[in-house]
């Protein structure tokens, strides 16, 4: 349990940041410096996924900051595997995934964690849109809209950006998702499993600056097809096969969130974050 937070989420360090990295020597140092500048960041776990360039050496050079933990895969296993490796080392009560490029801006962290600190949500997605957004490909945007629409239809929800890289939640919840994805299928897995558990996703606009293939963009149309099948698989699977035996944690959290939404909890009790 941490001490009460202010409403903007910047008065304390409560956030653990997982940074999966593969051949990001051009941007990794700047990204990490920006991450560490954020007042809410308690720890940063960088997972080098067997980079062939100087990424690992650069990261190790920044590990003098006690908040930085460096993990390394001896073989390339994919973004999903890197996220799962990073999650094992997270001790902060909240967790977010930060890509090692410059598409997502760490200065949005404070706003993204605020609904959780205020007891209004346990899961927050940063939505790419008109608040500040650039895209390199029309078809990339259409593909994202397609998989987001499929998510809304399959899970009877209404979100705007399923594939966003900025997903923040309680660490205790993320550990209970039973994630198995090794590559980009980790994004629809996270979203689908959160929705299957009954959590509502709180969305906030973020700034987003897409990079091109020449700049290192790795996601392709094939990943979009895989995302559709992943979402369908999560929707059709039994709850026990996804999460194992029933866990009272989720009922307790959902009840507490419901009480908060209808005003049964006083404001001061909504400003604590625990990771049980």
MIMI-580760 format. One line per 4 residues: for each residue x, y, z of N, C-alpha, C. Coordinates in pm, 1 decimal, m for minus. Example, Ala and Ser with C-alpha at 12.3 -4.5 7.8 and 13.67 -1.06 7.14 Angstrom:
BEGIN
1319.0 m569.0 780.0 1230.0 m450.0 780.0 1320.0 m330.0 780.0 | 1285.0 m225.0 708.0 1367.0 m106.0 714.0 1290.0 3.0 787.0
//
This chain:
BEGIN
86.0 m118.8 0.0 0.0 0.0 0.0 89.4 123.5 0.0 | 58.7 217.9 m91.8 136.3 340.1 m95.9 55.4 453.4 m35.1 | 121.2 563.3 m8.9 55.0 677.5 52.4 m39.3 744.4 m46.5 | m133.8 824.8 1.6 m227.9 891.5 m87.4 m157.4 971.4 m195.9
m219.5 973.1 m313.9 m163.7 1046.8 m427.0 m249.2 1168.1 m457.6 | m189.7 1266.7 m521.3 m268.6 1378.3 m568.6 m341.6 1335.9 m694.3 | m434.8 1418.3 m738.7 m521.7 1378.7 m848.1 m447.2 1368.9 m980.2 | m336.9 1437.9 m999.8 m266.3 1427.3 m1126.6 m167.0 1311.9 m1128.6
m150.5 1241.3 m1018.8 m68.8 1120.6 m1017.1 80.4 1145.1 m1013.8 | 124.0 1270.1 m996.4 265.8 1300.5 m1007.7 335.0 1320.9 m873.7 | 267.2 1301.7 m761.7 326.8 1333.4 m633.1 409.7 1218.8 m577.7 | 410.1 1103.8 m643.7 480.2 989.5 m589.3 519.2 894.8 m701.5
606.7 803.5 m668.3 650.4 704.0 m765.4 571.7 574.9 m744.1 | 482.6 544.5 m834.7 398.4 425.4 m822.5 400.1 339.7 m948.5 | 470.5 384.6 m1052.2 459.4 321.4 m1183.7 583.8 242.3 m1220.5 | 562.1 117.0 m1260.8 668.0 35.6 m1318.1 654.3 35.7 m1469.5
764.6 55.8 m1539.5 763.3 66.7 m1685.6 840.0 m50.1 m1746.2 | 773.1 m127.9 m1831.1 838.9 m236.6 m1904.6 875.2 m184.9 m2042.2 | 1004.1 m195.0 m2078.1 1051.2 m147.2 m2208.6 1108.2 m264.4 m2287.3 | 1028.0 m328.3 m2374.2 1083.2 m431.6 m2461.6 1163.2 m365.2 m2573.0
1282.4 m415.8 m2601.1 1368.6 m349.1 m2698.2 1436.9 m450.0 m2790.1 | 1430.6 m422.9 m2918.9 1500.7 m505.1 m3017.8 1556.1 m413.7 m3126.9 | 1688.1 m401.0 m3130.6 1757.3 m318.4 m3230.2 1706.1 m173.4 m3229.4 | 1714.3 m111.2 m3113.5 1665.1 25.7 m3097.7 1776.3 120.6 m3055.0
1897.1 100.3 m3105.9 2011.1 181.3 m3062.0 1993.1 330.1 m3093.5 | 1914.6 363.2 m3193.2 1898.0 502.8 m3231.9 1810.2 581.8 m3134.3 | 1722.6 513.7 m3063.5 1624.8 585.2 m2980.5 1623.4 545.5 m2834.5 | 1682.4 431.9 m2798.6 1664.1 377.2 m2664.0 1713.5 471.6 m2553.7
1825.5 538.6 m2575.0 1877.2 626.3 m2470.0 1782.9 742.9 m2444.5 | 1734.9 806.3 m2550.6 1644.6 919.4 m2534.8 1514.4 875.3 m2469.5 | 1461.8 760.8 m2510.4 1337.8 710.0 m2451.5 1354.0 688.8 m2301.7 | 1462.1 622.3 m2261.9 1482.6 593.6 m2119.8 1502.6 721.5 m2038.5
1572.2 816.8 m2093.6 1590.7 942.7 m2021.2 1457.0 1013.4 m2001.3 | 1371.9 1010.0 m2102.2 1239.6 1071.7 m2088.5 1153.7 995.8 m1987.8 | 1163.5 863.3 m1989.7 1088.4 783.0 m1892.5 1131.4 817.0 m1751.1 | 1261.5 822.8 m1727.0 1313.7 847.3 m1593.2 1286.5 989.6 m1544.7
1256.1 1079.6 m1635.0 1221.4 1216.8 m1596.3 1082.0 1227.2 m1535.0 | 999.1 1126.1 m1556.5 860.6 1134.5 m1509.8 853.4 1110.7 m1359.3 | 793.8 1201.5 m1283.7 792.6 1191.3 m1137.1 723.0 1066.6 m1083.3 | 632.1 1007.7 m1161.7 555.8 893.1 m1112.1 627.5 760.3 m1131.6
743.8 760.0 m1198.4 811.3 634.1 m1231.5 892.0 582.4 m1113.1 | 857.2 462.1 m1067.4 927.5 397.3 m957.3 1039.0 306.7 m1007.3 | 1015.9 237.3 m1118.5 1117.3 148.0 m1173.0 1097.4 129.5 m1322.5 | 1205.3 95.5 m1389.3 1204.4 71.0 m1533.1 1273.6 m62.4 m1557.9
1204.1 m155.1 m1619.8 1262.3 m284.8 m1654.0 1278.3 m290.3 m1805.0 | 1402.5 m286.0 m1850.8 1432.4 m292.7 m1993.6 1467.4 m436.9 m2028.4 | 1398.7 m491.1 m2128.7 1424.7 m628.2 m2171.1 1480.0 m624.4 m2313.0 | 1610.0 m648.7 m2325.7 1672.0 m655.0 m2458.3 1645.0 m792.8 m2517.7
1575.6 m793.4 m2631.2 1532.7 m918.7 m2692.5 1633.9 m966.1 m2796.0 | 1759.1 m985.7 m2749.1 1868.9 m1034.7 m2833.2 1895.3 m940.8 m2951.4 | 1911.3 m812.4 m2919.5 1940.8 m714.3 m3023.6 2074.2 m744.0 m3091.3 | 2082.2 m710.8 m3219.2 2205.1 m730.5 m3296.5 2288.2 m603.3 m3305.5
2236.4 m495.1 m3251.3 2309.2 m369.1 m3254.7 2356.9 m334.2 m3113.1 | 2375.7 m206.0 m3083.4 2432.6 m163.6 m2955.4 2326.9 m136.4 m2848.4 | 2203.6 m180.2 m2869.5 2096.5 m151.4 m2773.4 2132.5 m193.8 m2631.8 | 2177.9 m317.3 m2614.7 2207.0 m368.6 m2480.9 2317.9 m289.0 m2413.2
2422.1 m256.0 m2486.8 2533.1 m180.2 m2429.3 2486.9 m41.6 m2384.0 | 2401.6 21.5 m2462.3 2350.6 154.1 m2426.2 2266.5 145.6 m2299.2 | 2181.5 45.9 m2292.5 2094.6 29.6 m2175.4 2177.4 4.2 m2050.8 | 2274.3 m82.8 m2061.1 2360.4 m111.1 m1945.6 2434.5 13.7 m1899.6
2464.4 103.4 m1992.4 2530.6 227.7 m1956.1 2442.1 320.8 m1875.1 | 2310.1 300.3 m1882.4 2216.3 383.2 m1807.6 2170.8 317.0 m1678.2 | 2220.3 196.7 m1653.0 2173.8 120.1 m1537.5 2231.6 169.1 m1405.6 | 2308.9 276.7 m1408.3 2357.1 333.8 m1282.0 2242.9 394.1 m1201.9
2134.2 428.7 m1269.5 2014.2 474.4 m1198.9 1953.7 352.7 m1129.7 | 1934.8 357.2 m997.4 1885.9 240.3 m923.5 1746.6 195.6 m964.6 | 1674.5 280.2 m1035.8 1540.8 240.9 m1080.6 1544.5 150.4 m1204.4 | 1658.1 141.4 m1269.7 1668.0 68.3 m1396.2 1712.6 m75.5 m1372.9
1634.8 m169.9 m1423.5 1668.5 m312.3 m1422.1 1683.0 m356.8 m1566.9 | 1790.6 m429.1 m1596.4 1815.9 m474.0 m1734.0 1806.0 m625.5 m1741.6 | 1723.2 m671.9 m1834.2 1710.0 m813.9 m1862.6 1750.1 m838.1 m2008.5 | 1797.9 m960.3 m2035.9 1845.8 m989.6 m2171.5 1804.3 m1129.2 m2213.7
1747.9 m1140.5 m2333.9 1716.7 m1270.4 m2392.6 1833.3 m1315.4 m2480.2 | 1876.2 m1438.2 m2462.0 1987.9 m1490.4 m2541.1 1947.5 m1518.9 m2685.2 | 1817.3 m1539.6 m2708.5 1764.3 m1554.9 m2844.1 1644.7 m1462.1 m2857.7 | 1615.0 m1420.4 m2979.6 1501.5 m1332.6 m3002.7 1371.9 m1409.1 m2982.5
1289.7 m1362.4 m2890.3 1165.7 m1432.4 m2855.1 1040.8 m1351.1 m2885.2 | 1054.0 m1223.3 m2914.1 939.2 m1141.4 m2950.0 896.2 m1046.4 m2839.6 | 814.0 m947.4 m2878.6 769.6 m843.9 m2785.5 691.7 m902.6 m2668.9 | 601.9 m996.4 m2697.8 521.4 m1054.2 m2591.0 605.6 m1123.3 m2486.4
703.8 m1200.2 m2531.0 792.8 m1268.8 m2437.4 871.9 m1168.4 m2355.1 | 914.3 m1058.3 m2418.2 988.2 m955.1 m2345.8 900.6 m889.9 m2238.9 | 773.6 m866.9 m2270.0 682.1 m808.7 m2172.0 663.1 m903.4 m2054.1 | 648.4 m1032.4 m2082.6 628.9 m1128.8 m1974.1 755.4 m1139.3 m1887.8
872.5 m1131.3 m1949.7 996.7 m1129.6 m1872.1 1003.0 m1005.7 m1784.0 | 966.4 m891.3 m1840.3 969.3 m767.5 m1763.2 871.5 m768.8 m1648.1 | 754.0 m826.2 m1669.9 651.7 m830.2 m1565.3 699.9 m907.0 m1442.9 | 780.7 m1008.9 m1463.7 833.6 m1087.1 m1351.6 916.8 m1002.0 m1255.9
973.0 m890.9 m1306.0 1060.1 m807.5 m1223.6 992.5 m681.6 m1170.7 | 868.3 m659.8 m1206.9 799.0 m538.5 m1163.5 755.5 m551.7 m1016.9 | 791.7 m453.9 m937.3 749.3 m447.7 m797.2 658.9 m327.8 m770.4 | 651.3 m233.2 m864.1 565.0 m115.9 m848.3 418.9 m158.7 m854.9
328.5 m85.8 m790.2 186.6 m124.6 m788.6 114.8 m107.5 m922.0 | 164.6 m18.0 m1008.5 106.8 1.4 m1141.2 211.4 m30.6 m1246.6 | 165.5 m71.5 m1365.0 259.3 m109.1 m1470.1 210.0 m58.0 m1604.7 | 303.6 m16.2 m1689.0 275.1 28.1 m1824.8 382.3 m27.1 m1916.8
348.9 m44.0 m2043.3 444.4 m89.9 m2144.2 485.9 31.2 m2227.0 | 616.4 50.9 m2241.0 670.5 162.5 m2318.1 756.3 107.7 m2431.0 | 714.9 129.2 m2555.5 798.2 87.5 m2668.3 928.3 165.9 m2667.5 | 1033.1 106.1 m2722.5 1166.7 165.1 m2715.0 1193.4 265.5 m2825.5
1090.2 304.0 m2899.8 1106.3 407.5 m3001.4 1043.6 537.2 m2949.9 | 1020.3 630.8 m3036.9 969.1 761.3 m2994.6 823.1 782.1 m3034.5 | 749.1 672.8 m3060.8 609.4 686.5 m3100.7 521.0 733.2 m2984.6 | 548.8 684.3 m2865.0 467.8 717.1 m2747.7 546.9 806.8 m2653.0
479.6 907.4 m2597.8 544.7 1009.1 m2516.1 525.9 979.5 m2366.7 | 634.8 953.5 m2293.3 623.3 925.5 m2148.9 560.2 1037.9 m2067.8 | 556.2 1159.2 m2122.2 495.2 1269.5 m2046.7 345.9 1248.0 m2026.2 | 286.9 1149.0 m2094.7 145.1 1116.8 m2074.9 121.1 1027.5 m1953.4
226.3 975.7 m1889.7 208.6 881.2 m1778.7 118.7 934.9 m1667.8 | 145.5 1057.9 m1624.8 71.6 1114.3 m1511.8 m78.2 1114.5 m1535.4 | m119.8 1152.0 m1656.7 m261.9 1153.5 m1689.4 m318.6 1012.5 m1695.0 | m241.5 918.3 m1747.5 m291.9 782.2 m1765.0 m313.4 710.7 m1631.8
m230.0 735.8 m1534.1 m245.2 665.6 m1406.5 m346.9 733.4 m1314.7 | m385.6 856.3 m1346.9 m475.1 930.8 m1259.0 m608.5 859.7 m1232.4 | m678.1 804.8 m1333.5 m805.0 736.7 m1302.8 m788.5 618.3 m1208.1 | m674.5 550.7 m1213.3 m651.2 437.9 m1123.0 m627.1 489.1 m981.7
m546.9 592.2 m968.4 m518.8 647.7 m836.4 m644.6 705.0 m771.3 | m739.4 749.1 m853.5 m864.8 805.9 m800.6 m972.3 699.7 m781.3 | m938.1 573.2 m810.2 m1033.4 465.9 m790.9 m1139.4 455.0 m897.5 | m1119.4 520.3 m1012.8 m1218.9 520.6 m1118.5 m1200.2 406.0 m1216.9
m1085.9 340.5 m1215.6 m1058.7 232.7 m1311.7 m942.2 150.2 m1260.0 | m930.5 29.1 m1310.5 m812.2 m53.2 m1285.9 m729.2 m70.9 m1412.6 | m787.4 m33.6 m1527.6 m719.9 m46.2 m1656.9 m744.5 81.1 m1736.7 | m637.2 141.0 m1788.2 m648.7 262.6 m1868.5 m570.0 244.3 m1998.0
m633.1 276.0 m2110.5 m566.2 273.3 m2240.7 m544.4 416.4 m2288.9 | m426.0 443.4 m2339.8 m398.8 569.7 m2406.9 m442.3 559.2 m2551.9 | m539.4 639.4 m2592.7 m599.3 628.2 m2724.8 m536.1 726.2 m2822.5 | m488.8 673.7 m2933.7 m432.3 756.8 m3039.1 m546.2 818.4 m3120.4
m543.2 950.7 m3136.7 m652.6 1016.1 m3208.2 m625.5 1162.2 m3231.4 | m733.1 1242.5 m3235.6 m720.9 1381.6 m3276.3 m650.9 1469.5 m3173.3 | m631.2 1420.0 m3052.9 m562.7 1501.9 m2952.0 m417.7 1528.8 m2991.0 | m360.5 1442.5 m3070.4 m222.4 1458.1 m3115.3 m175.8 1328.4 m3176.9
m177.6 1320.8 m3310.9 m160.9 1190.9 m3373.7 m107.0 1208.9 m3515.6 | m6.1 1131.8 m3550.9 36.7 1125.2 m3690.2 46.3 979.0 m3729.6 | 14.8 947.7 m3854.8 21.0 810.5 m3904.7 100.6 809.9 m4034.7 | 165.7 697.3 m4063.3 245.7 691.1 m4184.9 171.3 619.4 m4296.7
59.7 551.9 m4266.0 m7.5 469.0 m4364.9 m157.9 467.0 m4341.0 | m234.1 494.2 m4446.1 m379.9 484.6 m4438.8 m421.2 343.6 m4401.3 | m359.0 242.9 m4461.8 m398.4 104.5 m4438.6 m364.5 59.0 m4297.5 | m260.3 116.6 m4239.8 m227.3 86.0 m4101.2 m339.7 133.1 m4008.4
m391.2 251.9 m4034.6 m501.1 305.9 m3953.5 m627.5 222.9 m3972.6 | m658.5 188.3 m4098.2 m777.6 108.1 m4126.0 m767.0 m28.6 m4059.0 | m648.1 m88.3 m4064.2 m628.6 m217.2 m3998.6 m652.8 m209.1 m3849.4 | m605.0 m101.1 m3787.3 m627.2 m82.7 m3644.0 m776.1 m65.0 m3614.3
m845.3 8.1 m3700.9 m989.9 24.6 m3682.2 m1062.4 m108.7 m3694.2 | m1014.8 m193.7 m3785.2 m1078.6 m324.3 m3804.9 m1065.8 m411.6 m3680.7 | m944.3 m423.3 m3626.0 m927.5 m509.5 m3509.1 m995.8 m449.6 m3386.3 | m1004.9 m316.4 m3380.7 m1076.8 m253.1 m3269.8 m1226.2 m279.8 m3280.8
m1280.5 m271.0 m3402.1 m1422.3 m302.9 m3422.7 m1450.6 m448.0 m3386.7 | m1361.3 m538.1 m3427.5 m1378.4 m679.6 m3392.7 m1380.6 m698.0 m3241.3 | m1296.0 m625.0 m3169.6 m1294.1 m630.9 m3023.6 m1428.7 m587.4 m2965.7 | m1481.3 m476.4 m3016.3 m1608.2 m425.0 m2965.8 m1723.3 m522.2 m2991.5
m1721.6 m586.0 m3107.8 m1828.4 m680.4 m3141.5 m1816.4 m807.6 m3056.8 | m1696.1 m861.1 m3048.0 m1676.4 m987.8 m2977.7 m1702.1 m976.3 m2827.7 | m1665.3 m862.4 m2769.4 m1673.1 m849.1 m2623.9 m1781.1 m750.6 m2577.8 | m1861.2 m701.6 m2673.8 m1969.9 m609.0 m2642.6 m1920.6 m491.9 m2557.2
m1815.6 m428.6 m2605.4 m1759.3 m313.0 m2536.2 m1753.5 m196.8 m2635.7 | m1695.7 m86.0 m2593.2 m1679.9 27.1 m2684.5 m1548.4 96.8 m2653.0 | m1445.0 54.3 m2722.3 m1314.9 119.3 m2709.8 m1273.0 170.1 m2847.4 | m1174.2 257.8 m2850.5 m1135.0 323.0 m2975.2 m1000.1 277.0 m3029.6
m920.2 207.2 m2949.5 m784.1 176.2 m2994.6 m732.7 51.6 m2922.9 | m770.4 m66.2 m2974.7 m730.1 m190.7 m2909.5 m579.1 m210.6 m2911.7 | m513.7 m170.1 m3020.1 m371.3 m197.9 m3037.8 m278.9 m94.1 m2975.4 | m334.0 3.1 m2904.7 m246.4 103.8 m2845.1 m136.2 39.6 m2761.4
m18.3 97.3 m2769.1 92.2 46.6 m2689.7 89.6 94.4 m2546.1 | 10.1 196.6 m2518.1 0.4 249.9 m2382.6 m118.0 186.0 m2310.9 | m90.5 78.3 m2239.8 m189.5 10.8 m2156.9 m135.1 10.8 m2014.2 | m204.2 76.3 m1923.2 m159.9 82.8 m1784.8 m265.2 17.5 m1696.2
m220.1 m57.4 m1597.2 m313.2 m125.1 m1506.6 m242.6 m157.7 m1375.7 | m319.8 m207.4 m1281.6 m260.4 m257.0 m1158.3 m170.8 m376.6 m1191.9 | m55.2 m380.0 m1132.2 35.5 m492.2 m1153.6 m28.3 m622.3 m1107.8 | m102.8 m616.1 m998.4 m170.0 m735.0 m946.5 m268.0 m792.2 m1047.9
m330.7 m707.5 m1127.5 m422.4 m753.6 m1231.1 m345.9 m812.9 m1349.5 | m243.1 m743.8 m1394.0 m168.8 m792.8 m1510.5 m108.3 m930.2 m1483.6 | m63.6 m953.1 m1360.3 m7.8 m1084.1 m1326.4 m113.9 m1194.2 m1335.4 | m239.5 m1158.0 m1319.3 m348.3 m1256.3 m1318.9 m408.8 m1280.1 m1457.4
m356.5 m1215.4 m1559.9 m413.1 m1231.6 m1693.5 m372.4 m1363.3 m1759.9 | m268.1 m1427.2 m1708.6 m224.2 m1552.7 m1768.9 m172.3 m1534.7 m1909.9 | m97.5 m1429.6 m1934.6 m50.4 m1397.8 m2069.3 42.3 m1506.2 m2122.2 | 25.4 m1538.9 m2250.7 105.9 m1643.6 m2313.6 168.2 m1598.7 m2445.6
126.0 m1485.0 m2497.0 174.8 m1439.9 m2627.1 323.8 m1411.4 m2626.0 | 389.7 m1442.0 m2737.9 532.4 m1417.6 m2750.3 565.3 m1297.9 m2838.4 | 475.8 m1264.2 m2928.7 506.8 m1156.8 m3022.5 401.0 m1047.2 m3012.9 | 357.8 m991.7 m3125.1 262.5 m881.4 m3118.1 122.4 m927.5 m3079.1
101.4 m1059.0 m3071.0 m28.7 m1108.3 m3024.1 m51.9 m1076.7 m2876.8 | 48.8 m1023.8 m2809.5 33.8 m988.1 m2669.1 m68.5 m875.9 m2650.9 | m79.3 m782.7 m2747.1 m172.5 m670.3 m2733.7 m317.7 m717.9 m2733.1 | m364.4 m796.0 m2833.5 m502.9 m846.0 m2824.3 m523.5 m941.8 m2708.6
m419.2 m1013.2 m2666.9 m433.5 m1098.9 m2549.5 m463.7 m1016.1 m2425.2 | m388.9 m910.4 m2404.0 m412.7 m825.6 m2287.0 m554.6 m770.8 m2289.5 | m593.2 m713.6 m2402.6 m725.1 m652.0 m2413.1 m836.3 m754.3 m2395.1 | m827.8 m865.8 m2468.1 m931.9 m967.1 m2460.9 m947.0 m1026.2 m2322.3
m835.8 m1053.1 m2257.0 m841.6 m1114.2 m2124.1 m895.3 m1016.1 m2020.1 | m857.8 m890.1 m2028.8 m912.8 m788.9 m1938.5 m1064.6 m781.8 m1952.9 | m1112.0 m783.1 m2077.7 m1255.6 m774.1 m2101.4 m1328.1 m900.5 m2058.5 | m1267.9 m1017.6 m2079.7 m1331.1 m1141.9 m2036.0 m1349.7 m1145.3 m1884.6
m1260.5 m1080.6 m1812.4 m1270.2 m1076.3 m1666.9 m1376.8 m978.5 m1617.5 | m1429.2 m897.4 m1708.3 m1536.9 m806.6 m1671.0 m1494.9 m663.6 m1642.2 | m1367.2 m630.6 m1661.7 m1321.1 m494.4 m1636.7 m1359.2 m403.5 m1753.1 | m1396.3 m280.5 m1721.7 m1419.4 m180.1 m1824.5 m1291.0 m100.7 m1844.4
m1258.2 m74.8 m1968.8 m1134.8 m4.0 m2002.4 m1161.4 145.8 m2009.4 | m1086.7 220.0 m1931.2 m1095.5 366.5 m1929.9 m997.8 418.9 m2034.7 | m1043.6 506.7 m2123.8 m958.2 557.7 m2231.1 m930.9 706.5 m2214.7 | m807.7 744.7 m2244.9 m767.6 884.7 m2245.1 m686.0 913.3 m2371.1
m702.4 1029.8 m2431.9 m624.4 1062.3 m2552.2 m477.7 1084.5 m2519.9 | m392.1 1040.4 m2609.1 m248.0 1058.3 m2593.8 m189.9 1113.9 m2722.7 | m67.9 1161.0 m2714.9 4.7 1200.9 m2834.8 73.4 1077.8 m2894.1 | 76.2 1071.3 m3026.8 134.3 955.9 m3094.5 197.9 1001.4 m3224.7
322.6 960.4 m3245.5 394.6 996.0 m3366.7 447.7 868.8 m3430.9 | 376.5 818.1 m3530.8 410.9 690.0 m3592.2 542.2 699.7 m3669.8 | 620.9 593.4 m3660.4 741.3 587.2 m3742.7 714.1 499.1 m3864.1 | 796.5 510.7 m3965.6 779.1 437.7 m4090.3 858.2 307.6 m4088.0
841.8 226.9 m4192.5 921.6 104.5 m4205.5 1070.3 137.6 m4204.7 | 1106.7 243.4 m4275.9 1248.1 281.7 m4283.2 1302.6 321.7 m4146.7 | 1215.9 372.5 m4060.4 1257.3 413.6 m3926.4 1252.2 299.7 m3825.7 | 1205.9 181.9 m3870.0 1208.5 65.1 m3782.1 1074.7 8.1 m3742.0
964.2 53.3 m3803.8 832.3 m0.5 m3770.3 829.1 m150.4 m3798.5 | 785.2 m230.7 m3698.8 791.4 m376.1 m3710.8 654.8 m440.7 m3733.5 | 547.5 m376.5 m3689.5 414.0 m432.8 m3703.0 372.9 m437.5 m3850.0 | 313.2 m550.6 m3894.4 271.0 m565.7 m4033.0 124.6 m609.2 m4038.5
70.1 m618.4 m4160.9 m68.6 m661.4 m4178.4 m88.9 m804.0 m4127.5 | 15.3 m885.8 m4134.6 4.1 m1023.0 m4082.7 m26.8 m1023.5 m3934.1 | 30.4 m926.9 m3861.9 2.3 m917.7 m3718.4 m142.9 m879.7 m3693.6 | m201.4 m801.9 m3784.9 m342.3 m769.3 m3773.4 m431.1 m892.3 m3787.8
m396.4 m979.0 m3883.7 m471.4 m1103.4 m3901.2 m458.3 m1191.0 m3776.5 | m336.9 m1201.3 m3724.5 m314.7 m1280.7 m3603.5 m392.3 m1222.6 m3485.7 | m402.9 m1089.7 m3480.9 m477.1 m1026.3 m3371.9 m623.9 m1067.6 m3374.8 | m682.7 m1075.2 m3494.1 m822.8 m1115.8 m3505.9 m843.3 m1257.8 m3453.1
m753.3 m1347.7 m3490.4 m765.3 m1485.7 m3443.6 m740.4 m1495.4 m3293.3 | m649.3 m1413.1 m3242.6 m622.9 m1413.2 m3098.5 m745.6 m1366.2 m3021.5 | m807.5 m1258.8 m3067.8 m928.7 m1208.0 m3003.2 m1039.5 m1312.7 m3004.5 | m1057.5 m1377.5 m3118.6 m1160.8 m1479.5 m3129.3 m1132.6 m1595.9 m3034.3
m1005.0 m1634.9 m3025.9 m967.5 m1744.4 m2936.4 m995.5 m1712.0 m2791.2 | m964.9 m1588.8 m2749.8 m990.7 m1548.0 m2611.6 m1141.3 m1543.5 m2585.2 | m1216.8 m1497.9 m2683.7 m1362.4 m1488.2 m2664.9 m1427.6 m1625.3 m2652.0 | m1379.6 m1723.5 m2727.3 m1443.3 m1855.1 m2730.0 m1391.5 m1950.2 m2622.7
m1273.3 m1923.9 m2569.2 m1215.2 m2013.6 m2468.9 m1294.1 m2007.1 m2338.8 | m1289.5 m2116.8 m2264.5 m1354.6 m2116.1 m2133.6 m1274.6 m2028.5 m2037.1 | m1343.0 m1973.4 m1940.4 m1276.3 m1888.9 m1841.4 m1171.9 m1967.4 m1763.7 | m1200.5 m2092.9 m1734.2 m1105.0 m2174.3 m1659.7 m977.9 m2198.5 m1740.6
m991.4 m2220.5 m1872.6 m873.1 m2243.9 m1954.5 m788.2 m2118.5 m1967.1 | m851.1 m2002.5 m1954.9 m778.1 m1875.6 m1964.0 m711.2 m1837.0 m1832.3 | m784.3 m1857.0 m1721.0 m739.6 m1800.4 m1594.2 m724.1 m1902.3 m1480.8 | m759.0 m2028.0 m1506.0 m748.4 m2127.1 m1400.1 m866.0 m2120.2 m1304.1
m842.7 m2160.0 m1180.6 m948.6 m2162.2 m1079.7 m1000.1 m2020.8 m1051.1 | m1125.7 m2006.9 m1013.5 m1182.3 m1875.1 m981.4 m1098.1 m1800.7 m877.4 | m1078.3 m1673.2 m901.3 m994.9 m1590.1 m814.3 m1082.2 m1480.7 m753.3 | m1099.8 m1477.6 m620.8 m1185.0 m1375.2 m558.5 m1134.7 m1233.0 m579.4
m1010.1 m1220.0 m618.5 m952.1 m1087.0 m642.7 m1038.6 m1004.7 m738.4 | m1081.9 m1067.5 m847.5 m1154.5 m993.3 m950.5 m1291.1 m947.4 m901.0 | m1362.1 m1033.1 m830.2 m1491.3 m992.7 m777.0 m1476.5 m877.0 m679.2 | m1373.7 m883.7 m597.0 m1349.6 m776.7 m499.8 m1317.9 m645.5 m570.2
m1232.4 m652.4 m672.8 m1195.7 m530.9 m744.3 m1314.7 m473.3 m821.2 | m1391.1 m559.2 m887.9 m1505.5 m511.2 m965.3 m1612.1 m451.1 m874.9 | m1633.1 m512.2 m758.9 m1728.6 m455.5 m662.9 m1681.3 m319.3 m615.0 | m1552.8 m307.5 m588.3 m1498.9 m179.6 m539.3 m1509.4 m71.2 m647.5
m1481.1 m108.3 m771.2 m1493.2 m12.0 m880.7 m1637.6 31.7 m899.4 | m1729.6 m62.1 m885.3 m1870.9 m28.5 m898.4 m1914.6 65.9 m786.9 | m1868.8 39.3 m665.9 m1901.9 127.7 m554.3 m1845.5 267.6 m577.6 | m1726.2 273.6 m632.7 m1665.2 403.4 m659.9 m1744.5 479.9 m764.9
m1793.1 409.9 m866.1 m1866.5 475.2 m974.0 m1998.7 534.1 m925.4 | m2060.9 469.9 m828.2 m2190.6 520.3 m781.6 m2177.4 600.5 m652.4 | m2052.2 630.3 m614.2 m2029.2 722.3 m504.6 m2041.2 664.4 m366.6 | m2029.8 531.7 m352.3 m2041.5 472.4 m219.0 m1912.7 484.9 m138.3
m1801.8 510.9 m206.2 m1674.3 522.5 m135.5 m1635.0 668.3 m124.7 | m1590.3 713.4 m7.4 m1542.7 851.3 5.3 m1416.8 871.8 m76.2 | m1397.1 993.8 m123.5 m1286.5 1023.7 m215.1 m1150.9 982.2 m160.7 | m1127.4 1002.4 m29.0 m993.0 973.5 21.3 m958.8 824.8 13.2
m1055.3 735.1 14.0 m1024.4 593.0 5.9 m994.7 551.0 m137.7 | m1019.8 639.9 m232.7 m996.1 607.6 m372.7 m855.9 645.6 m415.8 | m777.9 700.2 m326.2 m648.1 752.2 m366.0 m533.7 663.4 m315.6 | m562.0 536.0 m295.2 m459.4 443.4 m252.4 m446.4 332.2 m357.1
m326.0 290.9 m378.5 m300.4 182.1 m472.1 m225.4 72.2 m400.2 | m279.4 m47.3 m400.2 m211.2 m160.1 m339.5 m189.6 m268.4 m440.2 | m94.4 m355.1 m418.3 m65.6 m466.2 m509.2 m57.8 m593.6 m429.2 | m170.4 m660.9 m415.2 m176.2 m782.0 m336.2 m151.3 m903.7 m422.4
//
